[in-house]
Amino acid sequence: MHGDSAAYQTVPRAVAVLPKSYAAGAATGWHSHPRAQLLYATSGLTLVTAEDGTWILPPQHALWIPPGLFHDVRMHGRVSMCSAYVTPEAVGILPKGCRVLEVTPLLASALVALAAEPMLYDEGGRGGHLAALILDEIGRAPETPLTLPLPRDPRLRRVCEALLKDPASALDIDAWAERAGASRRTLTRGFRAETGMSFGDWRARLRVVRALALATDGCPPHQIARAVGYADLRALRTAARRILGGVELSW
């Protein structure tokens, strides 16, 4: 049963953990799960997209995905992941909405240990204790800034989709407002209201997220900076440290 991912959605246990590996460039396609999912990247980098946002997952980070949310996962570099599927009954005490969580060493070890247990583990024994520990650690895990919320307003959404295709675009906010068919004030206020950040901060975060993906794909550092709209690598590194905090950079 460990190879049948569908079984992890119906097994009568609060938590079911499935380890899986993907080749570089692989994608899952749009899909959803009846259970909540903690998607934990143990190696490589994944980019997850849903209707309301985009999330980047470097190693030692996980994305909490609510039940029923359609999403697509794309792999940059060879990716190994460990997915914990959590029953809706247990979700009530866990985070609501997608969020990137820092995976503590204790949570990482518990996920690996439960993955090695039988799918129908003894709920009163080691497997049950590991499942309870995983739920507790998910609830305690600190959130990280590796998220890129997407606005619902169609005018703002067009701007975001254009920047997702070309993060290096040199257009300023006035030019984007004109393209969107909105005033500068509408664009700036709309971004703040719907994403919780300014247009400039959103674009800077997008560029850093894309830089992480390019670095994992093996792109040379000096090319990465130009590809995401920075004059040089030093400027990109400064922006990345400001946005990512303690996340380790490989460039």
C-alpha positions, 0 to 999 in steps of 0.5 A, a space after each residue: 500500500 505504500 506505493 498507492 498515493 490514493 490510499 493515503 487519502 482514505 486510510 483510517 488514521 489522522 496522519 498518513 505520510 508519503 515520501 516521494 521523489 521527482 525528476 528536475 522539471 517535473 510537475 504534478 498538474 492541477 489537483 486537490 486532496 480531500 485531506 489537508 497536506 503538509 508538503 515538505 521538501 527534503 531536497 531540491 526546490 518546489 514552486 506551488 501555485 494555487 488560485 490565491 498565491 504562489 509559494 516557494 519551498 526550499 529544503 527544510 520548509 513545508 507548505 500547509 495546504 487546506 483540504 480541497 484546494 486546487 494547486 500545481 507543484 513544479 520541481 526545480 532540481 531533483 526533488 525529494 519530498 515527504 507529504 503528510 496528509 491530515 484528516 479534516 477532523 484534525 485540521 480544526 486545530 491546525 493552520 487555516 489557509 496556505 502558509 509556508 512553515 519552517 520545519 524543525 528538526 523534531 518535525 522532520 524526524 517525526 515525518 521520516 519515522 512515521 513514513 517508515 511505519 505501516 500505513 495502518 500503524 498502531 494508534 495506541 503505539 509508536 505510530 500513534 505517538 508520532 502522528 500526535 507529535 506531527 500534529 503538535 509540531 505543525 501547529 507550533 511551526 513558525 511561518 516564513 515569508 516565502 509566499 507570493 499572494 495573488 490579488 483577485 481584482 482582475 486588473 491587479 491580477 493581469 499585472 501580476 500574471 504579466 510580471 510572473 512571465 517577465 519578472 525583469 520588466 523595467 516598467 514602473 508603477 505608472 506604466 503598469 497602472 495604465 496597462 491595467 486600466 486603473 489609476 496609480 492610486 487604485 493599483 497601489 491601494 488595491 495591492 496593499 488591501 489584497 496582498 498585504 504589501 506594496 506593489 514594490 515589495 510584491 515585485 521584489 518578492 517575486 524576483 527573489 522567489 524566481 531567483 531561488 528557482 533559477 539558482 536551483 535549476 543551475 543558472 549562473 549567479 550573474 545571469 540570475 540577477 539580470 533575469 529577475 531585473 537586478 543590475 548585479 548580483 550584489 543588489 539581488 543578494 541585498 534584496 534576498 536577505 531583506 525578504 528571506 531573513 535567515 533562509 540560506 542562499 546558494 548564490 
